[in-house]
Amino acid sequence: MTCPSEVTQNEIDKWAFKCYESHLYTNGWEDEYKYRCPKCDENFIKVSALLQHTETLACAAGYEGCLEKLRKYIEKQVQNLLE
């Protein structure tokens, strides 16, 4: 199943790294695990896994600070594609 916007994983990765606070939740672009939790430092391959992790009881970082900005930034980019 694909997203109705037809956004690719590569586009999401580019947006996540472009967001101005990306240094707080990313590792290197070439790393297998591009993302890390800013609260507990657990690593993730996809930004979606990072965001899901922050909602679990394992971490409960929530969408605060840089992760809320990231979520809103990606949402805005997808909306721009749909317009």
SVG drawing of the C-alpha trace seen along z (x, -y; Angstrom):
<svg xmlns="http://www.w3.org/2000/svg" viewBox="-5 -25 32 27">
<polyline fill="none" stroke="black" stroke-width="0.4" points="0.0,0.0 1.3,-3.5 0.5,-6.9 -2.1,-8.8 0.5,-11.5 2.9,-9.0 5.7,-10.3 8.7,-8.0 10.8,-7.0 13.7,-8.9 11.7,-12.1 10.8,-11.7 14.4,-11.1 15.5,-14.2 12.9,-16.3 13.9,-14.9 17.5,-15.8 16.6,-19.2 14.6,-20.2 16.7,-22.7 17.0,-20.7 17.8,-17.4 21.1,-17.2 19.1,-16.3 17.5,-13.2 19.7,-12.0 22.9,-10.0 24.7,-10.2 22.9,-10.1 24.9,-7.1 24.3,-5.2 22.0,-2.2 20.3,-3.7 19.7,-7.2 17.6,-8.3 18.0,-8.2 15.7,-9.1 16.8,-12.4 15.6,-11.2 17.0,-7.7 19.4,-7.4 17.8,-4.3 18.5,-4.0 16.0,-3.6 16.2,-2.9 13.1,-5.0 11.8,-8.2 8.4,-6.6 9.9,-4.0 11.4,-6.9 8.1,-8.7 6.2,-5.5 8.9,-4.8 8.3,-8.2 4.7,-7.3 5.4,-4.0 5.8,-3.4 9.3,-2.2 10.3,-5.8 7.4,-8.2 9.4,-11.1 6.3,-12.2 6.1,-14.8 7.9,-17.5 10.5,-20.0 12.4,-18.9 10.2,-15.9 7.0,-18.0 8.8,-20.4 9.8,-17.4 6.3,-16.0 4.9,-19.4 7.6,-19.9 6.9,-16.6 3.2,-17.2 3.6,-20.6 5.8,-19.1 3.2,-16.4 0.4,-19.0 2.4,-21.1 2.6,-18.2 -1.2,-17.6 -2.0,-21.2"/>
</svg>
